[in-house]
Amino acid sequence: MIIGIPKEIKTLENRVAMTPGAVETLARRGHAVLVETGAGLGSGLTDEQYAAAGAKLVGAAEAWGADMVIKVKEPIACEYKYLRKGLLLFTYLHLAADRALTDALLASGVAGVAYETVQLRDGTLPLLVPMSEVAGRMAPQVGAHALEKSQGGRGVLLGGVPGVPQASVVVVGAGVVGSNAAKIAVGMGAQVTVLDVNHARLQYLDDIYQGRIVTSASNEANIRKAVTYADLVIGAVLIPGAKAPHLVTRDMLPTMKEGSVIVDVAVDQGGCVETIKATTHAAPTYVIDGVVHYGVANMPGAVPRTSTYALCNQTLPYALKLAANGLGALRLDPALAAGLNTVDGKLTYAGVAEAFGLELTPLAAVLA
Ligand SMILES: NC(=O)c1ccc[n+]([C@@H]2O[C@H](COP(=O)([O-])OP(=O)(O)OC[C@H]3O[C@@H](n4cnc5c(N)ncnc54)[C@H](O)[C@@H]3O)[C@@H](O)[C@H]2O)c1
């Protein structure tokens, strides 16, 4: 198969879909890989590295002319011209939030396999996990920075020093983001409290941290109490397919310490903090009632060298199946089949059909 890796052109997007190592794996299996010139530079990967791995360096149009295009972000308007019937597009699509792209994919007949809907039998979303791991591990790091006096924070060091107590970190949600945030906060020496409604998650953390962190059932009373002693609150809640519930409410802010910090990682689903709004890496924080809010919706974008490898590690096995079998791979792997959102002008993902009131073609009908 001919595989295209275009350069990501969305604002401030520095990741690239495939590393030179992944390109080499594809090339060794007999696939021709077309990498757009400069595609890896934002992640510190040079054209020479791609060429040495067996890629042909090409312009955007040639990369998009491949049988399968592998990307990171969804196509933006100026890329719609490349969409065509017979093209297999493997990338994050997030169609339920993007009517224009949904229409463009349907009108063109592209087979769109979305990273975010590839789903294992146990319900986990393996191609979302790596970015949650990155964002979760970044949360205490950006929170610690925001706590510095010069950044508007209270001026406390997360780990304290001998003779001076450490800061208190409260993590709401103990899934992938929350447990990774807790791990790094513990590593930085903070006092860590984790809240979740899922008792199994709390049991797991309680078992592995052996008393080093406090676990707490997530309910209004416990959250209300925890935010009063927190120096840093990390929002990490997800209710799949729904907006995040507002668990830290506006009326709690005056009860928080002056200069304390909220990092709401769940901001991409509306946030679990009532007063959070999406911010950018260029201007990541703002203050309400003396509390510093951080709401960057694409946190992994700040660490593209890590994020590119983390994403590619997880996408490559699926990319190999698609490259070897084309759309036939969907019959071989139900997880990958769940990723199909559009094909031949048909919409095959229920969540997107519901979001826009469009006709749904059952996956089974397409696979048959
Ligand atoms: N900002 C970013 O750059 C970025 C990056 C990656 C992920 N995210 C977002 O972070 C959020 C968390 O993702 P995840 O991968 O950790 O999800 P996850 O499903 O692994 O974990 C979510 C956790 O929230 C818990 N939860 C649900 N309701 C709760 C409640 N009322 N109180 C406390 N906990 C509750 C669940 O039990 C679960 O353990 C998602 O919205 C995701 O999109 C944002």
PDBQT file of the ligand as one rigid body, heavy atoms in Angstrom, charges set to zero:
ROOT
HETATM    1  N1  LIG A 401      -6.640  18.881  28.283  1.00  0.00    +0.000 N 
HETATM    2  C1  LIG A 401      -6.008  17.943  27.602  1.00  0.00    +0.000 C 
HETATM    3  O1  LIG A 401      -5.031  18.214  26.891  1.00  0.00    +0.000 OA
HETATM    4  C2  LIG A 401      -6.432  16.523  27.711  1.00  0.00    +0.000 A 
HETATM    5  C3  LIG A 401      -5.606  15.480  27.276  1.00  0.00    +0.000 A 
HETATM    6  C4  LIG A 401      -6.029  14.152  27.463  1.00  0.00    +0.000 A 
HETATM    7  C5  LIG A 401      -7.275  13.898  28.053  1.00  0.00    +0.000 A 
HETATM    8  N2  LIG A 401      -8.058  14.957  28.443  1.00  0.00    +0.000 N 
HETATM    9  C6  LIG A 401      -9.369  14.768  29.106  1.00  0.00    +0.000 C 
HETATM   10  O2  LIG A 401      -9.185  14.381  30.463  1.00  0.00    +0.000 OA
HETATM   11  C7  LIG A 401     -10.411  13.785  30.924  1.00  0.00    +0.000 C 
HETATM   12  C8  LIG A 401     -10.111  12.504  31.688  1.00  0.00    +0.000 C 
HETATM   13  O3  LIG A 401      -9.656  11.516  30.763  1.00  0.00    +0.000 OA
HETATM   14  P1  LIG A 401      -9.223  10.045  31.228  1.00  0.00    +0.000 P 
HETATM   15  O4  LIG A 401      -8.540   9.424  30.074  1.00  0.00    +0.000 OA
HETATM   16  O5  LIG A 401      -8.531  10.102  32.532  1.00  0.00    +0.000 OA
HETATM   17  O6  LIG A 401     -10.643   9.354  31.429  1.00  0.00    +0.000 OA
HETATM   18  P2  LIG A 401     -10.896   8.011  32.272  1.00  0.00    +0.000 P 
HETATM   19  O7  LIG A 401     -12.192   7.474  31.778  1.00  0.00    +0.000 OA
HETATM   20  O8  LIG A 401      -9.700   7.143  32.272  1.00  0.00    +0.000 OA
HETATM   21  O9  LIG A 401     -11.090   8.537  33.782  1.00  0.00    +0.000 OA
HETATM   22  C9  LIG A 401     -12.173   9.336  34.172  1.00  0.00    +0.000 C 
HETATM   23  C10 LIG A 401     -12.449   9.061  35.636  1.00  0.00    +0.000 C 
HETATM   24  O10 LIG A 401     -13.450   9.981  36.086  1.00  0.00    +0.000 OA
HETATM   25  C11 LIG A 401     -14.170   9.294  37.068  1.00  0.00    +0.000 C 
HETATM   26  N3  LIG A 401     -15.404   9.988  37.414  1.00  0.00    +0.000 N 
HETATM   27  C12 LIG A 401     -16.597   9.997  36.755  1.00  0.00    +0.000 A 
HETATM   28  N4  LIG A 401     -17.473  10.750  37.458  1.00  0.00    +0.000 NA
HETATM   29  C13 LIG A 401     -16.822  11.222  38.555  1.00  0.00    +0.000 A 
HETATM   30  C14 LIG A 401     -17.204  12.041  39.651  1.00  0.00    +0.000 A 
HETATM   31  N5  LIG A 401     -18.447  12.537  39.768  1.00  0.00    +0.000 N 
HETATM   32  N6  LIG A 401     -16.271  12.315  40.607  1.00  0.00    +0.000 NA
HETATM   33  C15 LIG A 401     -15.017  11.834  40.495  1.00  0.00    +0.000 A 
HETATM   34  N7  LIG A 401     -14.606  11.032  39.490  1.00  0.00    +0.000 NA
HETATM   35  C16 LIG A 401     -15.506  10.736  38.527  1.00  0.00    +0.000 A 
HETATM   36  C17 LIG A 401     -14.371   7.921  36.455  1.00  0.00    +0.000 C 
HETATM   37  O11 LIG A 401     -14.797   6.975  37.426  1.00  0.00    +0.000 OA
HETATM   38  C18 LIG A 401     -12.993   7.653  35.894  1.00  0.00    +0.000 C 
HETATM   39  O12 LIG A 401     -12.169   6.966  36.824  1.00  0.00    +0.000 OA
HETATM   40  C19 LIG A 401     -11.246  13.588  29.653  1.00  0.00    +0.000 C 
HETATM   41  O13 LIG A 401     -12.174  14.644  29.549  1.00  0.00    +0.000 OA
HETATM   42  C20 LIG A 401     -10.242  13.670  28.550  1.00  0.00    +0.000 C 
HETATM   43  O14 LIG A 401     -10.812  14.064  27.314  1.00  0.00    +0.000 OA
HETATM   44  C21 LIG A 401      -7.673  16.243  28.267  1.00  0.00    +0.000 A 
ENDROOT
TORSDOF 0
